[in-house]
């Protein structure tokens, strides 16, 4: 039996992407967002092959590549010398002229801040007659019974609305400070992304806009208030950034302290209610596995819905499989890898001890060259963290010929 309508709650990138994919498959979608507009905060985002594959299926990969840029690679560096020497590095391969559309480069990593990705998705969803984005709609109650699920929302005018629909989907430790800053890194031989190994001043610096906007994310002392963290920011930048800059030498455009969480729900499916992305699991930002995992959730869920809609699989079976697979990938890959990505930055007395003892650094040191001029990467569209399993999962392999549930 075809799906009559899906309600998605949360117009973040994952919610918008799922709405677009479903609409392109001919499934009617309502996307509810409690705020009045998209979030315009320029958060960092590096999209790996797993994400680019889903963008391609949604028809927006070309737009993302046109507005973003292809990062040149990532390095891990020591902080305790003036040159901030690379310890190890991974280089992104560059296609030769005419090779841009080759299969090997089709899904190479691209960088575009989340708010600009959101705008691309919003425009694409808005152009689909099957989908509607409803801003200012706050979900206050949910419920379900056999054959349907419903949500109760507070509308922009303060009135209540109750909608009955077939499916409903929600997509919404240590102290970390995320900042966006304009600073001239060009004289210092910085890569587009780098992580710094230090027991106190561990941090990440990543270019997120072609105009020179960088994301600087660093660890901080736990238990401090927002004002106390903000007061410490100039001294932290002087300790972290090359040239030991003072506030008059850079332009700080965003300052966002938050606590890191590593958690996953016990169930991503309860009847006709399903969870994906940040509504289902969280992890620290080092390595971008939270966003990538959320987009991979969307791809798996989209294929599940299409299988149900076209009568290729049983709804209960495939949605239970979605729940099982996506939680397993979080526990087996996203959670341990993201924790290791962060902990290896501060868990050693110094960078030399890290290079001597950390298995990841030792592996990279034996497989890739640390300097730009020494690196000769093989042709390929993606160089993920070695040992990290793909976060995508092809759930269509579980389509069954059994009679679909009604």
C-alpha atoms as one frame of an Amber mdcrd trajectory, in Angstrom:
protein
   0.000   0.000   0.000   1.568   3.350  -1.006   2.479   5.795   1.760  -0.062
   8.631   1.884   2.082  11.196   3.674   5.162  11.491   5.873   5.556  14.233
   8.475   9.139  15.251   9.224   9.907  17.360  12.290  12.996  19.543  12.073
  14.230  21.503   9.049  17.905  20.879   9.662  20.045  19.488   6.841  18.970
  15.903   7.503  15.264  16.738   7.622  15.471  18.837   4.468  17.482  16.187
   2.641  15.003  13.448   3.515  12.080  15.640   2.462  13.734  16.276  -0.900
  14.567  12.621  -1.513  11.037  11.503  -0.650   9.432  14.220  -2.765  11.546
  13.210  -5.758  10.234   9.672  -5.237   6.649  10.928  -5.418   5.898  10.677
  -1.682   3.963  13.560  -0.105   5.867  15.251   2.729   5.128  17.901   5.365
   8.238  19.357   7.029   7.522  21.091  10.357  10.030  23.555  11.843   9.394
  25.450  15.077  11.634  28.405  14.191  10.624  31.077  11.699  13.514  30.471
   9.285  16.591  28.349   8.652  19.566  28.597  10.994  22.067  31.026   9.419
  25.006  30.245  11.718  27.961  29.281   9.442  28.843  25.986  11.092  31.607
  23.949   9.531  30.859  21.023   7.293  33.103  18.733   5.331  31.111  16.245
   3.300  32.705  12.876   2.608  31.736  10.384  -0.073  28.911   9.006   2.077
  27.231  12.431   2.133  28.010  13.317  -1.474  26.363  10.087  -2.616  23.098
  11.174  -0.980  23.426  14.705  -2.382  23.773  13.150  -5.823  20.617  11.096
  -5.349  18.816  14.264  -4.245  20.000  16.158  -7.328  21.970  18.827  -5.427
  25.579  17.610  -5.611  26.419  19.973  -8.465  25.050  22.959  -6.542  26.973
  21.985  -3.396  30.221  21.658  -5.345  29.614  24.947  -7.177  29.104  26.899
  -3.934  31.697  25.066  -1.855  35.336  24.123  -2.353  37.399  20.951  -2.381
  39.719  20.876   0.667  43.343  19.988   0.030  43.681  17.594   2.936  44.076
  17.246   6.672  47.087  17.112   8.961  47.900  16.436  12.601  50.482  18.833
  14.039  52.529  19.615  17.096  51.781  22.915  18.847  54.975  23.282  20.844
  57.255  24.616  18.115  57.098  27.852  16.132  56.522  26.077  12.816  53.696
  23.929  14.231  55.227  21.007  12.353  53.071  18.396  10.671  53.275  15.011
  12.349  51.269  13.172   9.700  48.972  14.263   6.887  46.428  13.004   4.398
  46.183  14.698   1.011  43.071  14.893  -1.117  43.857  13.887  -4.721  43.313
  16.485  -7.440  41.757  15.419 -10.749  43.668  16.294 -13.893  41.869  18.480
 -16.454  39.028  16.449 -17.920  38.968  13.955 -15.034  36.530  15.872 -12.816
  33.599  13.635 -13.794  35.537  10.372 -13.613  34.073   7.802 -11.248  37.155
   8.026  -9.021  36.463  11.711  -8.297  32.681  11.689  -8.402  32.222  11.839
  -4.631  35.384  13.556  -3.464  35.191  15.560  -0.268  33.614  19.010  -0.554
  33.293  21.752   2.051  30.286  24.069   2.428  28.924  25.596   5.674  25.683
  24.067   6.881  23.587  27.203   6.485  24.447  27.380   2.780  23.696  23.692
   2.321  20.389  24.350   4.076  19.544  27.108   1.605  20.245  24.824  -1.371
  18.027  22.149   0.150  15.285  24.612   1.089  15.061  25.925  -2.471  15.036
  22.415  -3.919  12.310  21.237  -1.523  10.280  24.377  -2.207  10.288  23.578
  -5.919   8.652  20.180  -5.355   4.825  20.008  -5.390   4.960  16.902  -3.184
   6.613  18.752  -0.271   5.728  21.658   2.000   7.936  23.378   4.596   5.916
  24.849   7.469   7.886  27.336   9.591   6.693  28.364  13.043   5.016  25.016
  13.714   5.987  23.652  17.131   5.178  20.015  17.883   3.708  19.733  21.391
   2.178  16.253  21.417   2.376  13.027  19.447   0.380   9.829  19.349  -0.404
   6.795  17.245  -2.830   3.947  16.823  -3.156   1.113  14.370  -3.018   2.481
  10.839  -1.882   6.044  11.566   0.168   8.430  13.663  -0.597  12.032  14.559
   1.110  15.164  15.833  -0.352  18.139  17.649   1.320  21.430  16.803   1.174
  25.034  17.892   0.848  27.169  14.769   2.388  30.629  14.198  -0.902  32.241
  15.250  -0.907  30.366  18.542  -3.678  28.017  17.479  -3.597  24.245  17.772
  -3.638  21.909  14.845  -3.861  18.144  14.854  -2.704  16.193  11.828  -3.190
  12.478  11.181  -0.570  10.919   8.981   0.858   7.523   8.111   4.438   8.096
   9.328   6.241  10.586  11.541   9.964  11.241  11.694  12.031  13.294  14.157
  15.321  14.691  12.983  16.387  17.150  15.277  31.560  15.513  28.993  34.062
  17.754  27.903  33.578  21.440  27.288  34.350  22.561  23.744  34.306  26.050
  22.256  33.522  26.402  18.553  34.382  29.710  16.901  34.305  31.148  13.404
  37.075  33.605  12.650  38.725  35.533   9.849  42.507  35.384  10.274  45.318
  35.255   7.742  46.739  31.730   7.955  48.425  31.975   4.542  51.934  32.880
   5.836  51.970  29.841   8.117  51.609  26.959   5.641  48.323  25.786   7.113
  46.304  23.114   5.355  42.566  23.421   4.836  42.104  21.272   7.969  44.443
  20.442  10.852  44.300  19.011  14.348  46.794  19.986  17.051  48.125  17.479
  19.572  48.599  18.999  23.026  47.478  17.976  26.549  46.028  21.439  27.289
  45.659  23.412  24.057  44.322  20.675  21.767  42.247  22.125  18.962  41.189
  22.028  15.323  41.499  24.680  12.617  39.498  24.185   9.410  38.762  26.455
   6.478  34.997  26.543   5.877  34.541  29.336   3.314  36.541  30.175   0.220
  36.637  33.810   1.410  38.898  32.842   4.325  36.449  32.045   7.122  37.883
  29.401   9.459  36.403  27.216  12.155  38.563  27.045  15.288  37.333  24.504
  17.841  39.222  23.947  21.081  38.929  22.184  24.411  38.292  24.189  27.565
  38.132  23.820  31.328  34.877  22.258  32.499  32.500  24.119  34.803  33.063
  27.656  33.505  30.196  29.973  32.620  29.649  31.389  29.136  31.040  34.761
  30.251  34.110  33.147  31.811  34.790  31.168  28.641  34.350  34.299  26.517
  36.804  36.206  28.715  39.398  33.451  28.210  39.027  33.414  24.413  41.703
  36.052  23.553  44.318  34.227  25.624  43.322  30.895  24.088  43.709  32.271
  20.557  47.094  33.743  21.471  48.187  30.293  22.647  46.630  28.349  19.779
  46.994  30.348  16.599  50.188  31.014  14.640  51.668  34.438  15.241  50.069
  34.592  18.724  47.535  37.178  17.527  45.766  39.795  19.614  42.037  40.521
  19.078  42.755  43.434  16.738  44.446  40.996  14.309  41.444  38.747  13.655
  37.685  39.066  13.259  35.689  36.769  15.524  32.238  36.206  14.011  30.897
  33.382  16.197  31.572  32.019  19.688  29.671  28.889  20.794  30.639  26.904
  23.905  28.955  23.546  24.431  29.395  20.232  26.195  30.287  17.141  24.232
  27.872  14.216  24.389  28.299  10.660  23.127  24.919   8.975  23.197  22.419
   7.015  21.146  18.752   6.258  21.759  17.704   2.742  22.718  15.308   2.610
  19.772  15.155   4.559  16.517  11.714   3.141  15.780   8.601   2.932  17.948
   5.682   1.967  15.759   5.165   4.723  13.201   7.554   7.108  14.929  11.148
   7.083  13.698  14.285   8.948  14.681  17.296   9.908  12.593  20.402  12.105
  12.788  20.774  14.306  15.912  17.370  13.219  17.234  18.767   9.682  17.451
  22.446  10.055  18.330  25.141  12.573  19.200  28.932  12.614  19.149  31.765
  15.124  19.329  32.593  17.184  16.201  36.147  15.937  15.623  36.023  14.092
  12.334  32.524  15.162  11.316  31.019  11.756  12.045  27.847  13.137  13.604
  26.726  14.931  10.457  27.960  12.185   8.137  26.207   9.543  10.218  22.998
  11.574  10.201  23.035  11.889   6.430  23.715   8.162   6.176  20.664   7.592
   8.410  18.624   9.595   5.919  19.816   7.511   2.980  18.936   4.251   4.715
  15.542   5.542   5.828  14.753   6.914   2.374  15.409   3.514   0.790  13.236
   1.909   3.469  10.325   4.234   2.708  10.676   3.763  -1.049  10.601  -0.005
  -0.597   7.380   0.308   1.411   5.830   2.828  -0.997   6.492   0.664  -4.051
   5.425  -2.594  -2.416   8.885  -4.155  -2.508   9.111  -4.877   1.197   7.148
  -5.255   4.399   6.986  -2.036   6.441   7.510  -3.580   9.875  10.388  -5.722
   8.668  12.315  -2.993   6.842  11.810  -0.300   9.509  12.961  -2.691  12.228
  15.992  -3.412  10.056  16.633   0.350   9.730  16.557   0.668  13.529  18.887
  -2.296  13.980  21.417  -1.292  11.319  21.715   2.410  12.110  22.135   1.863
  15.855  24.727  -0.839  15.199  26.732   1.495  12.963  26.672   4.183  15.649
  27.879   1.785  18.346  30.438  -0.026  16.183  31.829   2.866  14.138  30.642
   6.398  14.891  30.919   6.323  18.681  34.339   4.659  19.077  35.925   6.448
  16.125  34.680   9.910  17.112  35.880   9.410  20.698  39.297   8.314  19.468
  39.465  11.280  17.074  39.147  13.648  20.021  41.013  11.768  22.739  44.170
  11.211  20.696  44.620  15.004  20.624  45.089  15.371  24.407  45.778  11.921
  25.877  49.579  12.061  25.640  52.187  14.140  27.452  53.389  15.613  24.169
  53.343  15.071  20.412  56.420  12.836  20.484  54.740  10.411  22.870  51.614
  10.484  20.704  53.612   9.531  17.607  55.341   6.759  19.526  52.268   5.206
  21.143  49.106   6.052  19.208  48.193   3.325  16.661  46.457   5.774  14.322
  49.422   8.140  14.067  51.807   5.214  13.664  49.696   3.774  10.866  49.524
   7.095   9.016  53.251   7.612   9.420  53.837   4.329   7.583  51.256   4.865
   4.829  51.347   8.552   3.880  53.979  11.265   3.671  53.685  14.172   6.116
  54.780  16.975   3.774  52.879  18.465   0.857  55.785  18.104  -1.519  56.331
  14.473  -0.501  52.740  13.331  -0.778  51.855  11.451  -3.954  48.355  10.120
  -3.291  46.852   7.559  -5.555  43.950   8.631  -7.736  40.684   8.365  -5.831
  37.646  10.325  -4.735  37.947   9.791  -1.003  40.634   9.149   1.583  38.684
   8.452   4.789  40.249   7.750   8.146  42.026   4.411   7.671  40.085   1.639
   9.337  36.781   3.531   9.440  33.999   1.444   7.983  31.627   3.138   5.590
  28.707   4.719   7.400  26.384   3.981   4.479  24.267   0.851   4.428  22.389
  -0.552   1.436  19.135  -1.636   3.023  17.639  -2.540  -0.363  19.420  -5.891
  -0.013  16.755  -6.709   2.584  13.772  -5.955   0.373  11.464  -8.958   0.663
   8.842 -10.454  -1.633   6.470 -10.942   1.290   3.121  -9.189   1.121   3.630
  -5.648   2.456   1.887  -4.797   5.699  -1.153  -2.554   5.406
